[in-house]
Protein backbone atom coordinates (compact mmCIF):
# COMPACT_ATOMS: atom_id res chain seq x y z
CA UNK A 1 0.00 0.00 0.00
CA UNK A 2 1.45 3.34 -1.04
CA UNK A 3 1.85 5.99 1.67
CA UNK A 4 -0.76 8.25 0.06
CA UNK A 5 -3.48 5.57 -0.25
CA UNK A 6 -5.14 6.78 2.95
CA UNK A 7 -6.05 10.08 1.27
CA UNK A 8 -7.71 8.62 -1.82
CA UNK A 9 -11.05 10.33 -2.29
CA UNK A 10 -10.21 13.26 0.00
CA UNK A 11 -8.19 15.33 -2.48
CA UNK A 12 -10.97 17.89 -3.14
CA UNK A 13 -11.36 18.50 0.61
CA UNK A 14 -7.60 18.85 1.00
CA UNK A 15 -7.47 21.45 -1.79
CA UNK A 16 -10.45 23.37 -0.43
CA UNK A 17 -8.99 23.40 3.09
CA UNK A 18 -6.08 25.48 1.78
CA UNK A 19 -8.44 28.40 1.02
CA UNK A 20 -9.57 29.52 4.49
CA UNK A 21 -11.89 32.29 3.30
CA UNK A 22 -13.69 29.96 0.92
CA UNK A 23 -14.09 27.43 3.73
CA UNK A 24 -15.55 30.13 6.03
CA UNK A 25 -18.01 31.38 3.43
CA UNK A 26 -19.10 27.98 2.16
CA UNK A 27 -19.31 26.51 5.65
CA UNK A 28 -21.92 29.01 6.80
CA UNK A 29 -23.96 28.66 3.61
CA UNK A 30 -24.18 24.88 3.92
CA UNK A 31 -24.51 24.88 7.70
CA UNK A 32 -27.57 27.17 7.50
CA UNK A 33 -29.15 24.87 4.92
CA UNK A 34 -28.75 21.65 6.90
CA UNK A 35 -28.38 22.51 10.59
CA UNK A 36 -31.82 21.18 11.50
CA UNK A 37 -30.88 17.75 10.11
CA UNK A 38 -27.45 17.48 11.75
CA UNK A 39 -27.29 15.50 14.98
CA UNK A 40 -23.61 16.48 15.20
CA UNK A 41 -24.10 20.25 14.63
CA UNK A 42 -22.56 21.24 17.95
CA UNK A 43 -19.45 19.10 17.37
CA UNK A 44 -19.11 20.49 13.85
CA UNK A 45 -19.31 24.07 15.11
CA UNK A 46 -16.81 23.37 17.91
CA UNK A 47 -14.42 21.91 15.31
CA UNK A 48 -14.96 24.97 13.10
CA UNK A 49 -14.18 27.37 15.96
CA UNK A 50 -11.10 25.36 16.92
CA UNK A 51 -9.89 25.28 13.31
CA UNK A 52 -9.99 29.07 13.08
CA UNK A 53 -8.61 29.74 16.58
CA UNK A 54 -5.20 31.40 16.29
CA UNK A 55 -4.04 29.44 19.34
CA UNK A 56 -4.71 26.08 17.66
CA UNK A 57 -1.54 24.39 16.33
CA UNK A 58 -1.23 24.27 12.53
CA UNK A 59 -1.42 20.48 12.27
CA UNK A 60 -4.68 20.51 14.24
CA UNK A 61 -6.06 23.31 12.08
CA UNK A 62 -5.18 21.30 8.98
CA UNK A 63 -6.99 18.18 10.23
CA UNK A 64 -10.09 20.12 11.25
CA UNK A 65 -10.16 22.26 8.11
CA UNK A 66 -10.00 19.07 6.04
CA UNK A 67 -13.02 17.67 7.93
CA UNK A 68 -14.94 20.94 7.62
CA UNK A 69 -14.05 21.16 3.92
CA UNK A 70 -15.33 17.62 3.41
CA UNK A 71 -18.62 18.67 5.03
CA UNK A 72 -19.10 21.61 2.65
CA UNK A 73 -18.17 19.83 -0.56
CA UNK A 74 -21.20 19.33 -2.79
CA UNK A 75 -20.10 15.80 -3.66
CA UNK A 76 -18.87 13.09 -1.35
CA UNK A 77 -19.11 9.35 -0.81
CA UNK A 78 -22.75 9.45 0.33
CA UNK A 79 -24.81 12.31 -1.15
CA UNK A 80 -26.08 14.61 1.62
CA UNK A 81 -29.59 14.73 0.19
CA UNK A 82 -30.27 11.04 0.99
CA UNK A 83 -32.57 10.77 4.00
CA UNK A 84 -30.93 9.30 7.11
CA UNK A 85 -27.75 8.26 5.30
CA UNK A 86 -26.74 11.54 3.69
CA UNK A 87 -24.52 12.86 6.45
CA UNK A 88 -23.10 9.57 7.74
CA UNK A 89 -19.85 9.97 5.82
CA UNK A 90 -19.55 13.61 6.93
CA UNK A 91 -20.11 12.51 10.54
CA UNK A 92 -17.50 9.75 10.19
CA UNK A 93 -14.89 12.14 8.79
CA UNK A 94 -15.63 14.67 11.53
CA UNK A 95 -15.58 12.02 14.28
CA UNK A 96 -12.20 10.78 13.06
CA UNK A 97 -10.76 14.30 13.00
CA UNK A 98 -12.21 15.03 16.45
CA UNK A 99 -10.68 11.86 17.88
CA UNK A 100 -7.30 12.79 16.43
CA UNK A 101 -7.26 16.29 17.89
CA UNK A 102 -9.80 16.18 20.74
CA UNK A 103 -7.35 17.58 23.30
CA UNK A 104 -7.18 20.81 21.28
CA UNK A 105 -10.93 21.42 21.18
CA UNK A 106 -11.35 23.42 24.33
CA UNK A 107 -14.36 24.01 26.53
CA UNK A 108 -14.38 27.55 25.07
CA UNK A 109 -14.84 26.12 21.55
CA UNK A 110 -17.68 23.88 22.77
CA UNK A 111 -19.32 26.71 24.72
CA UNK A 112 -19.10 29.00 21.68
CA UNK A 113 -20.77 26.31 19.55
CA UNK A 114 -23.54 25.78 22.09
CA UNK A 115 -24.18 29.52 22.42
CA UNK A 116 -24.13 29.98 18.64
CA UNK A 117 -26.75 27.28 18.16
CA UNK A 118 -28.95 28.80 20.85
CA UNK A 119 -28.60 32.34 19.48
CA UNK A 120 -29.17 31.34 15.90
CA UNK A 121 -26.90 30.73 12.96
CA UNK A 122 -27.01 34.27 11.53
CA UNK A 123 -25.76 35.65 14.84
CA UNK A 124 -23.03 32.98 15.01
CA UNK A 125 -21.80 33.86 11.54
CA UNK A 126 -21.65 37.56 12.40
CA UNK A 127 -19.39 36.83 15.40
CA UNK A 128 -17.05 34.73 13.26
C-alpha positions as CSV (number, residue, x, y, z in Angstrom):
1,X,0.0,0.0,0.0
2,X,1.4,3.3,-1.0
3,X,1.9,6.0,1.7
4,X,-0.8,8.3,0.1
5,X,-3.5,5.6,-0.3
6,X,-5.1,6.8,3.0
7,X,-6.1,10.1,1.3
8,X,-7.7,8.6,-1.8
9,X,-11.0,10.3,-2.3
10,X,-10.2,13.3,0.0
11,X,-8.2,15.3,-2.5
12,X,-11.0,17.9,-3.1
13,X,-11.4,18.5,0.6
14,X,-7.6,18.9,1.0
15,X,-7.5,21.5,-1.8
16,X,-10.4,23.4,-0.4
17,X,-9.0,23.4,3.1
18,X,-6.1,25.5,1.8
19,X,-8.4,28.4,1.0
20,X,-9.6,29.5,4.5
21,X,-11.9,32.3,3.3
22,X,-13.7,30.0,0.9
23,X,-14.1,27.4,3.7
24,X,-15.5,30.1,6.0
25,X,-18.0,31.4,3.4
26,X,-19.1,28.0,2.2
27,X,-19.3,26.5,5.7
28,X,-21.9,29.0,6.8
29,X,-24.0,28.7,3.6
30,X,-24.2,24.9,3.9
31,X,-24.5,24.9,7.7
32,X,-27.6,27.2,7.5
33,X,-29.1,24.9,4.9
34,X,-28.8,21.7,6.9
35,X,-28.4,22.5,10.6
36,X,-31.8,21.2,11.5
37,X,-30.9,17.7,10.1
38,X,-27.4,17.5,11.8
39,X,-27.3,15.5,15.0
40,X,-23.6,16.5,15.2
41,X,-24.1,20.2,14.6
42,X,-22.6,21.2,18.0
43,X,-19.5,19.1,17.4
44,X,-19.1,20.5,13.9
45,X,-19.3,24.1,15.1
46,X,-16.8,23.4,17.9
47,X,-14.4,21.9,15.3
48,X,-15.0,25.0,13.1
49,X,-14.2,27.4,16.0
50,X,-11.1,25.4,16.9
51,X,-9.9,25.3,13.3
52,X,-10.0,29.1,13.1
53,X,-8.6,29.7,16.6
54,X,-5.2,31.4,16.3
55,X,-4.0,29.4,19.3
56,X,-4.7,26.1,17.7
57,X,-1.5,24.4,16.3
58,X,-1.2,24.3,12.5
59,X,-1.4,20.5,12.3
60,X,-4.7,20.5,14.2
61,X,-6.1,23.3,12.1
62,X,-5.2,21.3,9.0
63,X,-7.0,18.2,10.2
64,X,-10.1,20.1,11.3
65,X,-10.2,22.3,8.1
66,X,-10.0,19.1,6.0
67,X,-13.0,17.7,7.9
68,X,-14.9,20.9,7.6
69,X,-14.1,21.2,3.9
70,X,-15.3,17.6,3.4
71,X,-18.6,18.7,5.0
72,X,-19.1,21.6,2.6
73,X,-18.2,19.8,-0.6
74,X,-21.2,19.3,-2.8
75,X,-20.1,15.8,-3.7
76,X,-18.9,13.1,-1.3
77,X,-19.1,9.3,-0.8
78,X,-22.7,9.5,0.3
79,X,-24.8,12.3,-1.1
80,X,-26.1,14.6,1.6
81,X,-29.6,14.7,0.2
82,X,-30.3,11.0,1.0
83,X,-32.6,10.8,4.0
84,X,-30.9,9.3,7.1
85,X,-27.7,8.3,5.3
86,X,-26.7,11.5,3.7
87,X,-24.5,12.9,6.5
88,X,-23.1,9.6,7.7
89,X,-19.9,10.0,5.8
90,X,-19.5,13.6,6.9
91,X,-20.1,12.5,10.5
92,X,-17.5,9.7,10.2
93,X,-14.9,12.1,8.8
94,X,-15.6,14.7,11.5
95,X,-15.6,12.0,14.3
96,X,-12.2,10.8,13.1
97,X,-10.8,14.3,13.0
98,X,-12.2,15.0,16.5
99,X,-10.7,11.9,17.9
100,X,-7.3,12.8,16.4
101,X,-7.3,16.3,17.9
102,X,-9.8,16.2,20.7
103,X,-7.4,17.6,23.3
104,X,-7.2,20.8,21.3
105,X,-10.9,21.4,21.2
106,X,-11.4,23.4,24.3
107,X,-14.4,24.0,26.5
108,X,-14.4,27.5,25.1
109,X,-14.8,26.1,21.6
110,X,-17.7,23.9,22.8
111,X,-19.3,26.7,24.7
112,X,-19.1,29.0,21.7
113,X,-20.8,26.3,19.5
114,X,-23.5,25.8,22.1
115,X,-24.2,29.5,22.4
116,X,-24.1,30.0,18.6
117,X,-26.7,27.3,18.2
118,X,-29.0,28.8,20.9
119,X,-28.6,32.3,19.5
120,X,-29.2,31.3,15.9
121,X,-26.9,30.7,13.0
122,X,-27.0,34.3,11.5
123,X,-25.8,35.7,14.8
124,X,-23.0,33.0,15.0
125,X,-21.8,33.9,11.5
126,X,-21.7,37.6,12.4
127,X,-19.4,36.8,15.4
128,X,-17.1,34.7,13.3
